[in-house]
Amino acid sequence: MKTNYDIAVFQGDGIGPEIMGPTTALLSELAQAGGYDLRFTDAPAGAAHYRDTGESLPQASMDAARAADAILLSAMGLPDVRYADGTEISPQIDLRKALTLFAGVRPVTIRPGQPTPLATDKPVDFVLIRESTEGLFYTQGRGEVEADEARETLRITRAISEPLFKFAFDLAKARKASGRGPGKVTCVDKANVFRAFAFFREMFDAEAAKHPEISADHAYVDATALWMVERPWSFDVMVTENMFGDILSDLGAGLMGGLGLAPSADIGVDHAVFQPCHGSAPDIAGQGVANPMAMILSGAMMLDWLGGRHDVPAMQADAARLRDAVDQVIAEARVLTRDLGGTATTAEVITAVKEALK
């Protein structure tokens, strides 16, 4: 059994390094106690790197990501650093496309004691899967702009959609087996208007027919946005196109009380990136007050994925312990950063999570 794992680390911009450093230290402690080894290698990239060197994602960093067992990526981008065409510096999107990371996994979980705008105490635990390589992002940076007209291309392919839907149904099976979900997948689209989404839905239905033990249904994206607010507990796994998923995942983070608690993963056949959903928050960089919880929870997702991929139960157990520790800190509501209504520093939250792990 493999016990040594190479992790490519993208420190990010703004608060990125401030939340990445303590997260990798925490993961190293768990690995040492759990009998496996995580070897972290820095891979320079991002807006600050582009500003200083003219490269946003150097080839050496791309090579390190491709060779790694997993990729851990912190918040990327700076609002005042952009490409010549005005678009943002986003190596994370470049990685998704280069490594064909078609499944963007965005868990939405409302924990006991967690701040939420919802007026309910019903448990909420679902996963949004966002296709992450094509859709309306297909022509990113290559759209056509003329004096009186601009065009972008929405692209849906069988080569990406079929493994995406298989991933969604496999996840629903795993959640059902673990008692976290009823075993249901919802296809979110706009098939009543766009032929591309009718094609998307046809491929979903074909995959659904292969999994009779999992229920499947459809929802238009506008109705889904409404139902995520009115009855989010009714969802288990939902799968959707890139742009729709981009928007709905932020709505999901809002239900959880903010992006500071929103982890994510972008997963393909051979590679996976784990990162917090939030931005680089340059306005608070260097102050030591950034919320590290989304970064920690992304690290837990990485352990879970690596443990399942390589059959290492200790890694999956540590992932569960890490999630439970974060849940405990949130439930106690004594050590929360200011985005969650508290006054704690990054270091104080890390200490609280370590105490909860004990």
C-alpha positions in Angstrom: 0.0 0.0 0.0 1.3 3.4 -0.9 2.0 5.6 2.1 3.9 8.6 0.6 1.9 11.3 -1.2 3.2 14.3 -3.1 1.1 17.4 -2.7 1.6 20.4 -5.0 0.9 23.5 -3.0 -0.3 26.8 -4.6 0.0 29.4 -1.8 -2.2 31.9 -3.5 -2.6 35.7 -3.3 -3.7 38.0 -0.5 -4.7 36.0 2.5 -3.8 32.8 0.6 -0.5 32.1 2.3 -1.9 33.0 5.7 -4.4 30.2 5.6 -2.4 27.7 3.6 0.6 27.6 6.0 -1.3 26.5 9.1 -3.5 24.1 7.1 -0.5 22.2 5.7 1.0 22.1 9.2 -2.2 20.7 10.6 -2.3 18.1 7.8 1.3 17.1 8.5 0.5 16.5 12.1 -2.4 14.3 11.2 -0.3 12.4 8.7 2.5 11.8 11.2 0.1 10.4 13.7 -1.8 8.4 11.1 1.1 6.6 9.6 1.2 8.1 6.2 3.4 10.9 4.7 2.3 14.1 2.9 5.2 15.8 1.1 4.3 19.4 0.3 6.0 21.2 -2.7 5.4 24.9 -3.4 4.3 25.7 -6.9 4.5 29.4 -7.6 1.6 30.9 -9.5 -1.1 33.6 -9.2 -1.7 37.3 -9.7 1.3 38.5 -7.6 3.5 36.1 -9.4 2.3 37.5 -12.7 2.8 41.1 -11.5 6.4 40.3 -10.5 7.4 37.9 -13.3 5.0 38.2 -16.2 3.9 34.5 -15.7 0.7 33.5 -14.0 1.2 29.8 -14.1 4.9 28.8 -14.9 5.5 25.6 -16.7 7.5 24.2 -13.8 4.4 24.7 -11.5 2.2 23.1 -14.1 4.5 20.1 -14.3 4.6 19.9 -10.5 0.8 19.8 -10.4 0.6 17.2 -13.1 3.1 14.9 -11.3 1.5 15.3 -7.8 -0.9 12.9 -6.1 -3.1 15.9 -5.3 -3.1 19.7 -5.5 -3.9 22.0 -2.6 -4.6 25.5 -3.8 -5.4 28.6 -1.7 -7.2 31.8 -2.8 -6.0 33.2 -6.1 -6.3 36.6 -7.7 -5.9 40.3 -7.0 -8.4 42.9 -8.2 -5.8 45.4 -9.4 -3.7 42.8 -11.3 -5.2 41.7 -14.7 -4.2 40.5 -18.1 -3.9 43.0 -20.9 -7.5 42.2 -22.0 -8.9 43.1 -18.6 -9.6 39.5 -17.4 -8.6 38.2 -14.0 -5.5 36.2 -13.3 -7.0 32.7 -12.6 -4.5 29.8 -12.7 -7.1 27.7 -10.9 -9.2 27.7 -14.1 -6.1 27.0 -16.2 -5.5 23.9 -14.0 -9.1 22.7 -14.4 -8.8 22.8 -18.2 -5.3 21.5 -18.5 -5.9 18.5 -16.2 -9.5 18.0 -17.3 -11.0 18.5 -13.8 -14.6 18.2 -15.0 -16.3 17.7 -11.6 -16.4 20.8 -9.4 -17.5 19.5 -6.0 -19.1 22.1 -3.7 -20.5 20.7 -0.4 -23.3 22.7 1.3 -23.6 21.8 4.9 -25.3 23.8 7.7 -23.9 22.6 11.0 -25.4 23.0 14.5 -24.8 26.5 15.7 -23.6 27.7 12.3 -24.8 31.1 11.3 -27.2 31.0 8.4 -29.8 33.4 6.9 -32.3 30.5 6.8 -35.1 30.6 9.3 -35.1 26.9 10.0 -33.3 24.4 12.1 -33.7 21.5 9.6 -30.4 19.9 8.7 -28.9 20.8 5.3 -26.4 18.5 3.7 -26.1 18.4 -0.1 -23.4 18.5 -2.8 -23.4 20.7 -5.9 -21.4 19.3 -8.7 -20.4 21.9 -11.2 -19.0 20.9 -14.6 -15.7 22.9 -14.6 -14.0 22.8 -18.0 -16.5 23.9 -20.6 -20.1 25.2 -20.6 -20.2 29.0 -20.9 -16.6 29.2 -19.7 -15.5 27.4 -22.9 -14.2 30.5 -24.6 -12.8 32.1 -21.5 -10.3 34.8 -22.7 -11.2 34.1 -26.3 -14.6 35.7 -26.7 -15.2 37.9 -29.8 -15.8 41.6 -29.1 -16.7 44.1 -31.9 -17.9 47.6 -31.7 -21.5 46.8 -31.3 -21.5 43.1 -30.5 -19.8 40.5 -28.3 -20.0 36.7 -28.4 -19.1 33.8 -26.1 -19.7 30.1 -26.8 -21.5 27.7 -24.7 -20.1 24.2 -25.3 -21.5 20.9 -23.9 -19.7 17.7 -25.0 -20.4 14.0 -24.5 -16.8 13.4 -23.6 -17.1 15.5 -20.5 -20.8 15.2 -19.6 -20.9 11.4 -19.5 -18.1 11.0 -16.9 -19.5 14.0 -15.0 -22.9 12.3 -14.6 -21.3 9.0 -13.7 -19.3 10.9 -11.0 -22.6 12.4 -9.7 -24.4 9.0 -9.4 -21.4 7.4 -7.8 -21.2 10.2 -5.2 -25.0 9.8 -4.5 -24.4 6.0 -4.0 -21.5 6.7 -1.6 -23.5 9.3 0.4 -26.4 6.9 0.6 -24.2 4.1 1.9 -22.7 6.4 4.5 -26.1 7.6 5.7 -25.5 11.2 4.5 -28.1 11.3 1.8 -31.2 9.5 0.4 -29.6 8.6 -2.9 -30.9 11.2 -5.3 -29.3 13.2 -8.2 -30.9 16.3 -9.6 -29.9 17.6 -13.1 -30.0 21.4 -13.1 -30.3 22.9 -16.6 -32.3 25.2 -18.9 -33.5 22.5 -21.2 -36.8 24.3 -22.0 -34.9 27.1 -23.8 -31.5 25.9 -25.0 -30.8 22.9 -27.2 -27.4 22.4 -25.6 -29.1 21.8 -22.3 -31.6 19.4 -23.8 -28.6 17.5 -25.0 -27.1 17.8 -21.4 -30.4 16.4 -20.0 -30.5 13.5 -22.5 -27.1 12.3 -21.4 -28.1 12.6 -17.7 -31.2 10.5 -18.3 -29.1 7.8 -20.0 -26.8 7.6 -17.0 -29.7 7.6 -14.6 -31.1 4.5 -16.3 -27.9 2.7 -15.3 -28.6 3.4 -11.6 -32.1 2.3 -10.7 -31.3 2.3 -7.0 -30.7 6.1 -7.2 -33.6 8.4 -7.8 -33.1 11.1 -10.5 -35.0 14.3 -11.3 -34.6 17.6 -13.2 -34.9 21.2 -12.2 -34.5 24.4 -14.2 -31.8 26.6 -12.8 -34.0 29.6 -11.9 -36.4 27.3 -9.9 -33.3 25.7 -8.3 -32.1 29.0 -7.0 -35.5 29.6 -5.4 -35.7 26.1 -3.9 -32.2 26.3 -2.5 -33.5 29.2 -0.3 -37.0 27.8 0.4 -36.2 24.1 0.9 -32.4 23.3 0.6 -32.9 20.1 2.7 -34.7 18.5 -0.2 -31.5 18.2 -2.3 -28.9 15.4 -2.1 -26.6 15.7 -5.1 -27.2 18.2 -7.9 -25.2 18.4 -11.1 -25.1 21.3 -13.5 -23.2 23.3 -16.2 -20.2 25.5 -15.4 -21.7 29.0 -15.3 -24.9 27.8 -13.5 -22.7 25.9 -11.0 -20.5 29.0 -10.5 -23.5 31.1 -9.4 -25.4 28.4 -7.4 -22.2 27.4 -5.5 -22.0 31.0 -4.1 -25.7 30.8 -3.2 -24.9 27.6 -1.3 -22.0 29.4 0.5 -24.4 32.1 1.4 -26.8 29.5 3.0 -23.8 28.3 5.1 -23.2 31.8 6.4 -20.5 32.9 4.0 -17.6 31.8 1.8 -15.4 31.4 4.9 -17.0 27.9 5.5 -17.1 26.8 1.9 -14.6 24.2 0.7 -14.4 22.8 -2.8 -12.7 20.3 -5.0 -12.2 20.0 -8.8 -11.8 16.4 -9.7 -11.0 14.5 -12.9 -10.0 11.0 -13.8 -6.3 11.3 -12.7 -6.0 14.6 -10.9 -7.8 16.7 -8.3 -7.4 20.3 -6.9 -8.7 21.2 -3.4 -9.3 24.9 -2.6 -11.6 27.2 -0.6 -14.3 28.9 -2.5 -13.6 32.4 -1.2 -11.4 35.0 -2.7 -8.0 36.4 -1.7 -9.4 39.3 0.4 -6.4 41.6 -0.1 -8.1 44.2 2.1 -7.4 42.1 5.2 -4.1 40.4 4.1 -1.4 40.6 6.6 -3.7 41.3 9.5 -3.9 37.7 10.8 -7.7 37.7 10.9 -8.6 35.6 7.8 -10.9 32.6 8.4 -9.0 29.4 7.7 -11.9 27.0 8.0 -12.7 26.7 4.3 -9.0 26.0 3.6 -9.0 23.4 6.4 -12.2 21.7 5.1 -10.7 21.7 1.6 -7.7 19.8 3.2 -10.2 17.4 4.7 -11.7 16.8 1.3 -8.2 16.1 -0.1 -7.6 13.5 2.6 -10.9 11.9 1.9 -10.3 11.7 -1.8 -6.7 10.4 -1.4 -7.8 7.8 1.1 -10.6 6.5 -1.1 -8.4 6.5 -4.2 -5.5 4.6 -2.5 -7.5 2.6 0.0 -6.0 4.3 3.1 -8.8 4.2 5.8 -6.6 6.3 8.2 -6.7 9.2 5.8 -10.5 9.0 5.4 -10.8 8.8 9.2 -8.6 11.9 9.6 -10.8 13.7 7.1 -13.8 12.9 9.2 -12.0 14.0 12.4 -11.0 17.3 10.8 -14.6 18.0 9.7 -15.9 17.1 13.1 -13.3 19.4 14.8 -14.4 22.3 12.6 -18.0 21.5 13.4 -17.3 21.6 17.1 -15.5 25.0 16.9 -18.5 26.4 15.0 -21.1 24.9 17.4 -19.3 26.2 20.5 -19.2 29.7 18.8 -16.4 30.9 21.1 -13.6 31.2 18.6 -15.0 32.6 15.3 -13.4 35.1 12.9 -15.2 38.3 12.2 -16.8 37.1 9.0 -18.8 34.7 11.3 -19.6 37.4 13.9 -16.6 36.8 16.1 -13.3 38.5 16.9 -10.8 35.6 16.7 -7.6 35.6 14.8 -6.5 33.0 12.3 -4.1 31.6 14.8 -6.8 31.3 17.5 -9.1 29.4 15.1 -6.3 27.0 14.2 -5.5 26.4 17.9 -9.2 25.8 18.6 -9.4 23.2 15.8 -6.3 21.5 17.2 -7.9 21.3 20.6 -11.1 19.9 19.2 -9.1 17.2 17.4 -7.7 16.1 20.8 
